[in-house]
Amino acid sequence: MTEITDHIAETLERVRLAQFAAGRTVDEVTVLAVSKQQPVAAIRAAYQAGLWNFGENFLQEAIVKLKELEALDITWHFIGRIQSNKTRDIAELFQWVHTVDRLKIAARLNDQRPHFSPPLNVCIQVNQAGEAQKGGVKESEVADLARAVMSLPRLRLRGLMTLPPTTPDPQTNTPLFARLNRLKEVLIEAGIPLDTLSMGMSADLEVAIGQGSTIVRIGTAIFGPRNSIQREQGD
Ligand SMILES: *Cc1c(COP(=O)(O)O)cnc(C)c1O
C-alpha cells in the first residue's frame, strides 16, 4: 500500500502546482479520492496517508464499504447515477451528492435526509456535451433546478459538477470547464450562492483547476486501475 501513499503525494503535488500556475490559493481545491471498485484496504491506506474525502458510484458496493469503515472519520460523496429507489440510502449514508439532475430526486433526498443529520451537500450535475449515456441537466436548465433545490431545507446547494467527454488531449475540455465556471458566477450574481465546482479527474485535473475547480475527483491516479467489470458511472 506504500504505492497509494506515493500516488497521493504525487497527486497533491500536481494539485499544488496547478493552483500555483493558476494563481490560486493553495487550500482552495479538495482532492476527492474516487474509491469505486477499490477494496476497503486501499481506502484505509489512502485515509492513513491523509485523505478524508472519498467518492463512490455504486450504492450496493458503497453500503458494504461504508459499514466496514464506519470507525474512520471519512466524508463520503456519492458521485454515481441516482435511481429513485436508491435515494433513501444515499440520504442516510452520504454527506455529499454530486449528481443531482432532477427535481424528483432532489425532493426525495430532501424528504429522506434524517433529521439528526446536517443538510445534505448537493451539486447539480451538468451534461455539457449532451451525451446520452451520462446524467446531468442541460446548461440552460441549471438555474431553474438550482432555485428549486435551494428551496429544499434538508439540502444545501453547493455547486455544479461536470463529467466531460473522454478525450486523448485533456486541453480539449478547457472551454467546457471555463463555461461551468462562468455559469457558477452567473448563478451567484442571480442570488444563488454557490461555492463549489466539482470538475477534473486523474487525466485533466490541471486543466480543471486552471478553470476554477474546487473539488477534483481522482480515482486512477491514486488507486491505480480499477477492476472494470462494472459500468463507469451508474449503479
Ligand atoms: C470514476 C470517476 C472518477 C474518477 O476517474 P479517474 O479518471 O479514475 O480519476 C471521477 N468522477 C466520476 C463521476 C467517476 O465516475
The ligand as an SDF file (V2000), in Angstrom:
LIG
                    3D

 15 15  0  0  0  0  0  0  0  0999 V2000
  -14.6520    7.1380  -11.9120 C   0  0  0  0  0  0  0  0  0  0  0  0
  -14.9760    8.5440  -11.7610 C   0  0  0  0  0  0  0  0  0  0  0  0
  -13.9850    9.4990  -11.4860 C   0  0  0  0  0  0  0  0  0  0  0  0
  -12.5070    9.1700  -11.3720 C   0  0  0  0  0  0  0  0  0  0  0  0
  -11.9470    8.9590  -12.6050 O   0  0  0  0  0  0  0  0  0  0  0  0
  -10.3510    8.7510  -12.7900 P   0  0  0  0  0  0  0  0  0  0  0  0
  -10.1410    9.0270  -14.2270 O   0  0  0  0  0  0  0  0  0  0  0  0
  -10.0740    7.3450  -12.4120 O   0  0  0  0  0  0  0  0  0  0  0  0
   -9.6630    9.7080  -11.9090 O   0  0  0  0  0  0  0  0  0  0  0  0
  -14.3900   10.8130  -11.3030 C   0  0  0  0  0  0  0  0  0  0  0  0
  -15.6750   11.1790  -11.3910 N   0  0  0  0  0  0  0  0  0  0  0  0
  -16.6580   10.2940  -11.6520 C   0  0  0  0  0  0  0  0  0  0  0  0
  -18.0590   10.7630  -11.7370 C   0  0  0  0  0  0  0  0  0  0  0  0
  -16.3370    8.9570  -11.8700 C   0  0  0  0  0  0  0  0  0  0  0  0
  -17.3260    8.1080  -12.1640 O   0  0  0  0  0  0  0  0  0  0  0  0
  1  2  1  0
  2  3  1  0
  2 14  2  0
  3  4  1  0
  3 10  2  0
  4  5  1  0
  5  6  1  0
  6  7  2  0
  6  8  1  0
  6  9  1  0
 10 11  1  0
 11 12  2  0
 12 13  1  0
 12 14  1  0
 14 15  1  0
M  END
$$$$
